[in-house]
Amino acid sequence: MKGLVVSAPASGSGKTTVTLGLIAALRARGLVVQPFKSGPDYIDPAFHRRAAGRESYNLDSWAMGRAQIAHLIGLGAGADLAIAEGSMGLFDGVARPAGCGNGASADIAALTGWPVLLVLDCKGQAQSAGAVALGFREMRRDVALAGVVLNRVASPRHEALMRHALDALAIPVLGVLPREAGIELPERHLGLVQAQEHAALEALLEAAGAAAARHLDLDAIIAAAAGGIAAEAFRPLPPPAERIALAQDDAFSFVYPHLIAGWRAAGATILPFSPLADQAPEDSAGACWLPGGYPELHAGRLAAAGRFRDGLRRFALTRPVHGECGGYMAMGAGLVDAQGSRHEMAGLLGLETSYARRRMHLGYRRAEPLAGLYAQPLAGHEFHYATILAQPDAALARVTDANGDAVTETGSHRGHATGSFFHLIGAAP
């Protein structure tokens, strides 16, 4: 599959809005676009899915090997081209590589042969945009630069100054987005507001597609798509049970689509339920999975959801219940919200967490389980602002960061209940 990587020199340059607009505009032309996201991220892929009408899969050079990346790209078979949104800056990653790279979007571009569409935030600069683009073209010889999109351009004179510098370097300008384009997505402490919470998402995607059609050179962008990667044999992580009760609502939505796809491909049945709607896990399931999300924004509703908590406790008497990050907190004894109010949680574990004392925890993680649903080393990441007040149960895993240093957030287990701040990506490559 030919494709492009939409990247930038830094976060906040406009990658997501350019990606969404490009997908919407190409889809309006009748093309089938397969979206991807480089790196660990739950929120952007949900927007991609709404724009493309196809599941967006994460590609991660630190947490995945070449075979898994090729396998995930293969899940998008049948598309006319791939659009992969990068994370942070194009070359940004961790210091010590694992898998097939250090987590940088440039690794995905090099591995797939997809050229980079570089989004430049041009506010406060003119000809210097040429120097930035030149540096990105020359940084890695195994990464091709398709061209640049000039974002937040103030005036025709501003555009002309930058084009003059870029033309002299033979770097194509594939789009110019004026500062008043007005396509912005609301944000909160872990990133963008989730797609399912966005009241006017369809209108925003339509506006982004119309802006892309006006301001991007779609013909040149389609022509610049290149590359592809051959399929390789790969076996995803097996499902934790033949029937899996999966919490799914605004409080619990952070689970990677490739995990669900792998479970289903192995024959598992997914049984969604909503804790916020006070639903208990399906009793016919053999395991229950509580993903991450935003339980701190809904702590009062979860504390009042008696059917959910009672059903979860009954389930955990005989079958495994696992929680990731937000799901882990909901399995604990209590959660203190940002205003300092404590809310009773399910009590399957003794964990007490607080958002009144915020501290960011962010980064790749490798876990060697001591108990739980999987025995082999696992790759994942941690991203939350909760502070642990108490974690009295036995450790779930030995956890290290991308540098190999021990991490104190080991997760915990009690009986059939397991949980961790660790977001699972897959078996450690």
C-alpha positions in Angstrom: 0.0 0.0 0.0 1.4 3.4 -1.0 1.2 6.0 1.6 2.4 9.2 3.3 3.5 10.1 6.9 2.1 13.4 8.1 4.6 14.8 10.5 6.1 18.1 11.8 9.1 19.5 13.6 7.2 19.5 16.9 3.9 18.9 18.6 1.3 21.6 18.2 2.2 22.3 14.5 -1.2 21.1 13.1 -0.6 17.5 12.2 -3.9 16.3 13.4 -6.0 18.9 11.7 -4.0 18.5 8.4 -4.4 14.7 8.7 -8.2 14.9 9.3 -8.7 17.4 6.5 -6.6 15.4 4.1 -8.4 12.2 4.9 -11.8 13.9 4.5 -10.9 15.6 1.2 -9.5 12.4 -0.3 -12.5 10.4 0.8 -14.8 13.1 -0.8 -12.9 12.4 -4.0 -14.0 8.7 -3.8 -10.7 7.4 -2.5 -10.4 4.8 0.2 -8.0 6.0 2.8 -6.4 3.8 5.5 -5.4 5.8 8.5 -2.6 4.9 10.9 -1.0 6.7 13.9 2.7 6.5 14.8 3.3 5.9 18.5 1.1 5.2 21.5 -2.1 7.3 21.2 -5.8 6.5 21.7 -7.5 9.8 20.8 -6.1 10.7 17.4 -7.0 7.3 15.9 -10.6 7.7 17.0 -10.8 10.9 15.0 -9.1 9.2 12.1 -11.8 6.4 12.2 -14.6 8.9 12.0 -12.9 10.8 9.1 -11.9 7.7 7.1 -14.7 5.3 7.9 -12.0 2.7 8.7 -10.3 1.6 11.8 -7.0 3.4 12.5 -4.1 1.3 13.8 -1.1 2.4 15.8 2.3 1.6 14.4 5.1 1.8 17.0 8.8 1.2 16.2 9.8 0.8 19.9 7.0 -1.5 21.1 6.7 -3.5 17.8 8.9 -5.5 15.5 8.8 -5.2 11.8 6.6 -8.3 11.5 3.9 -6.8 13.7 4.0 -3.4 11.8 3.7 -5.2 8.5 0.8 -7.3 9.9 -1.1 -4.2 11.0 -0.6 -2.4 7.7 -2.0 -5.5 6.1 -5.2 -5.1 8.1 -5.8 -2.0 5.9 -5.8 -4.0 2.7 -8.1 -2.7 0.0 -7.4 1.0 0.6 -6.2 3.3 -2.2 -3.5 4.8 0.0 -2.3 5.0 3.6 -2.1 8.3 5.7 -0.1 7.8 8.9 -0.1 10.7 11.4 3.2 11.1 13.3 3.7 11.9 16.9 5.7 14.8 18.4 8.4 15.8 16.0 9.4 13.6 13.1 12.7 12.4 14.7 11.6 12.4 18.3 11.8 9.2 20.2 13.5 7.6 23.2 17.3 7.3 23.7 17.5 3.5 23.6 15.9 1.7 20.7 13.9 -1.5 21.0 11.8 -3.4 18.5 12.7 -1.9 15.2 13.5 1.7 16.3 13.2 4.3 19.1 9.6 5.1 18.6 10.2 8.0 16.2 7.7 8.6 13.3 10.8 8.7 11.0 11.3 5.0 11.8 7.8 4.2 10.3 8.6 6.3 7.3 11.9 4.5 6.7 10.4 1.0 7.3 7.5 1.5 5.0 9.1 3.8 2.4 6.2 6.3 2.9 7.4 9.8 2.2 6.9 12.5 4.8 4.4 15.4 4.3 6.0 17.9 6.7 3.6 20.4 8.4 5.4 23.6 9.3 3.9 26.0 11.8 5.0 29.3 10.1 3.9 31.7 12.8 6.8 34.1 13.5 9.1 33.0 10.7 9.5 33.5 6.9 12.6 32.3 5.0 13.8 30.4 8.0 11.1 27.8 7.1 13.4 26.8 4.3 16.2 26.1 6.7 13.9 24.0 8.9 12.6 22.0 5.9 16.2 21.5 4.6 17.3 20.1 7.9 14.4 17.7 8.0 15.2 16.6 4.4 18.8 15.9 5.2 18.6 14.5 8.7 18.1 10.8 7.6 18.9 9.6 4.2 16.4 6.7 4.6 13.5 9.1 5.1 12.1 10.8 2.0 10.5 14.3 2.2 7.5 14.5 -0.2 7.1 18.2 0.5 5.8 20.7 3.1 2.4 22.2 4.1 2.8 25.7 5.4 0.4 26.2 8.3 -0.9 29.4 9.9 0.3 31.6 7.1 -0.5 35.3 7.8 -0.7 36.8 4.3 0.2 36.3 0.6 3.4 38.2 1.2 4.3 35.8 4.1 3.6 32.9 1.8 5.8 34.4 -1.0 8.8 34.8 1.3 8.7 31.2 2.3 8.1 29.9 -1.2 11.1 31.9 -2.4 13.3 30.0 0.1 11.8 26.6 -0.5 11.8 26.9 -4.3 15.6 27.5 -4.2 16.0 24.2 -2.2 13.7 22.3 -4.6 11.3 21.5 -1.7 7.7 21.3 -3.0 5.0 23.3 -1.2 2.0 21.0 -1.2 -0.3 23.2 0.7 -0.7 26.6 2.3 -3.2 26.9 5.2 -4.0 30.5 6.2 -4.0 31.5 9.9 -7.8 32.1 9.8 -8.6 28.6 8.6 -10.2 28.1 12.1 -10.0 24.3 12.3 -9.2 23.6 15.9 -10.0 20.6 18.2 -10.8 21.1 21.9 -8.2 19.7 24.4 -8.0 18.5 28.0 -5.2 17.2 30.3 -4.5 14.0 28.3 -4.8 15.5 24.9 -7.9 16.1 22.7 -11.4 15.6 23.8 -12.5 12.1 22.7 -14.2 11.8 19.3 -17.3 10.4 20.8 -17.7 13.4 23.1 -17.4 15.9 20.3 -20.9 17.3 19.7 -20.2 18.8 16.2 -17.5 16.4 14.9 -19.2 15.7 11.6 -19.4 19.4 10.9 -15.8 19.9 11.9 -14.6 17.0 9.6 -16.6 18.5 6.8 -15.0 21.9 7.3 -11.5 20.4 7.6 -12.1 18.5 4.3 -13.3 21.6 2.6 -10.3 23.6 3.8 -7.9 20.8 2.7 -9.6 20.8 -0.8 -9.1 24.5 -1.1 -5.6 24.9 0.4 -3.8 21.6 -0.3 -2.6 20.4 -3.7 -4.4 17.1 -3.5 -3.2 15.9 -6.9 0.4 16.4 -6.0 -0.1 14.8 -2.6 -1.7 11.7 -4.2 1.2 11.5 -6.7 3.7 11.8 -3.9 2.4 8.7 -2.1 4.9 5.8 -2.4 6.4 2.8 -0.7 4.8 -0.2 0.9 5.9 -3.2 3.0 5.6 -6.9 2.4 3.5 -9.0 4.7 5.3 -11.1 7.3 4.2 -14.0 9.5 3.0 -12.6 12.8 0.9 -14.1 15.7 -0.8 -11.5 17.9 -1.3 -11.9 21.6 -3.9 -14.6 22.3 -7.2 -13.5 23.8 -7.6 -13.8 27.6 -10.8 -15.8 27.1 -13.1 -17.0 24.4 -15.7 -14.5 25.5 -14.5 -11.2 26.9 -16.6 -8.6 28.7 -15.2 -5.2 27.6 -16.1 -2.0 29.3 -16.8 0.7 26.6 -18.1 4.2 27.3 -16.8 7.7 27.8 -14.9 6.6 31.0 -13.4 3.5 29.5 -12.4 3.8 25.9 -8.6 3.4 25.7 -8.0 0.0 24.2 -5.9 -0.5 21.1 -7.9 -1.6 18.0 -5.1 -4.0 17.0 -5.5 -5.9 20.3 -9.3 -6.3 19.7 -8.6 -7.3 16.1 -6.1 -9.9 17.3 -8.5 -11.4 19.8 -11.3 -11.6 17.3 -9.0 -13.1 14.7 -8.3 -15.9 17.3 -12.0 -16.5 17.6 -12.8 -14.5 20.7 -16.2 -12.8 21.1 -16.2 -9.2 22.5 -19.1 -8.4 24.8 -19.2 -4.6 25.4 -20.9 -3.1 28.5 -21.1 0.4 30.0 -20.2 1.0 33.6 -21.5 4.6 33.3 -24.9 3.1 32.3 -24.7 1.0 35.5 -24.3 -2.2 33.5 -22.5 -5.3 34.9 -20.2 -7.5 32.8 -21.9 -10.2 30.8 -22.1 -13.3 33.0 -21.3 -15.7 30.1 -17.8 -14.1 29.6 -14.7 -15.9 30.7 -12.8 -12.7 31.5 -13.5 -9.0 32.0 -11.3 -6.1 30.7 -11.6 -2.5 32.0 -9.6 -0.2 29.6 -8.2 3.1 30.5 -10.0 6.4 29.9 -11.3 9.2 32.1 -12.8 7.7 35.3 -11.8 10.8 37.2 -14.3 12.9 35.2 -17.1 10.4 36.0 -16.1 9.3 39.5 -19.4 10.3 41.1 -21.4 8.3 38.5 -19.2 5.3 38.9 -19.5 5.4 42.7 -23.3 5.5 42.3 -23.3 2.6 39.8 -24.3 -0.2 42.2 -25.3 -2.8 39.6 -21.9 -2.3 37.9 -19.9 -2.6 41.1 -21.9 -5.6 42.5 -21.7 -7.4 39.2 -18.0 -6.8 38.8 -17.4 -8.1 42.4 -19.4 -11.3 41.6 -17.6 -11.8 38.4 -14.2 -11.5 40.1 -15.0 -14.3 42.5 -14.6 -16.9 39.8 -13.0 -15.3 36.7 -10.2 -12.8 35.9 -10.9 -9.1 35.8 -8.1 -6.8 34.5 -7.9 -3.1 34.5 -5.6 -0.8 32.6 -4.9 2.7 34.1 -8.4 4.2 34.4 -9.8 0.7 34.7 -7.2 -0.1 37.4 -8.3 3.0 39.3 -12.0 1.9 39.0 -11.1 -1.5 40.5 -9.4 0.1 43.5 -10.9 1.1 46.8 -11.2 4.8 46.2 -10.5 7.7 43.8 -10.0 11.3 44.9 -11.1 13.7 42.2 -9.4 17.0 41.3 -11.6 18.8 43.8 -10.4 16.6 46.6 -13.6 14.5 47.0 -13.1 10.8 47.5 -15.4 8.4 45.6 -15.8 4.7 46.5 -14.7 2.4 43.6 -15.3 -1.4 43.1 -12.8 -2.5 45.9 -11.4 -5.5 44.0 -8.0 -4.1 44.9 -6.8 -1.9 47.7 -5.5 0.9 45.4 -6.2 4.5 46.4 -5.5 7.2 43.8 -5.8 11.0 43.7 -6.1 13.7 41.1 -6.0 16.4 43.7 -2.2 15.8 43.8 -1.5 15.6 40.1 1.8 14.3 38.7 2.4 13.3 35.1 3.6 9.8 34.4 4.6 9.3 30.8 6.7 6.9 28.7 7.2 3.5 27.3 7.2 0.5 29.6 8.3 -3.1 29.5 6.6 -5.5 31.9 7.6 -8.9 33.1 4.4 -10.3 34.6 4.5 -12.0 38.0 0.8 -13.0 37.8 -2.2 -12.3 35.6 -3.5 -13.1 32.1 -0.1 -13.1 30.2 3.2 -14.7 31.2 5.6 -13.4 28.5 7.3 -10.0 28.6 5.0 -7.2 27.4 5.5 -3.8 25.7 3.3 -0.9 26.5 3.3 2.6 27.9 2.1 4.7 30.8 0.3 8.1 30.5 -1.7 9.5 33.4 -1.7 12.2 36.1 -2.9 10.2 39.1 -1.0 9.9 42.3 -1.0 6.6 44.1 -1.9 7.1 47.8 -1.9 3.4 48.6 -1.2 0.2 46.7 -1.2 -2.5 49.4 -1.6 -5.7 47.2 1.1 -7.8 45.7 2.9 -6.5 42.6 1.6 -7.6 39.3 4.8 -7.2 37.3 8.4 -6.0 37.2 8.2 -2.9 35.1 11.0 -0.9 33.5 11.1 2.2 31.3 12.7 2.7 27.9 16.1 3.2 29.5 15.8 -0.1 31.5 15.3 1.7 34.8 12.8 0.2 37.3 9.4 1.8 37.5 7.6 1.9 40.9 4.1 1.6 39.2 4.2 -2.2 39.2 0.4 -2.8 39.2 -1.1 -5.2 41.7 -3.2 -8.3 42.0 -5.6 -9.9 44.5 -7.4 -13.1 43.8 -8.7 -13.0 40.2 -8.3 -9.2 40.1 -5.3 -7.7 38.3 -4.6 -4.1 37.3 -1.8 -1.7 36.3 -1.2 1.7 34.9 0.5 -0.1 32.1 -1.3 0.2 28.7 -0.7 -3.0 26.8 0.5 -2.7 23.2 1.6 -6.3 22.7 4.3 -8.9 23.4 7.7 -7.3 23.8 9.6 -7.5 20.5 
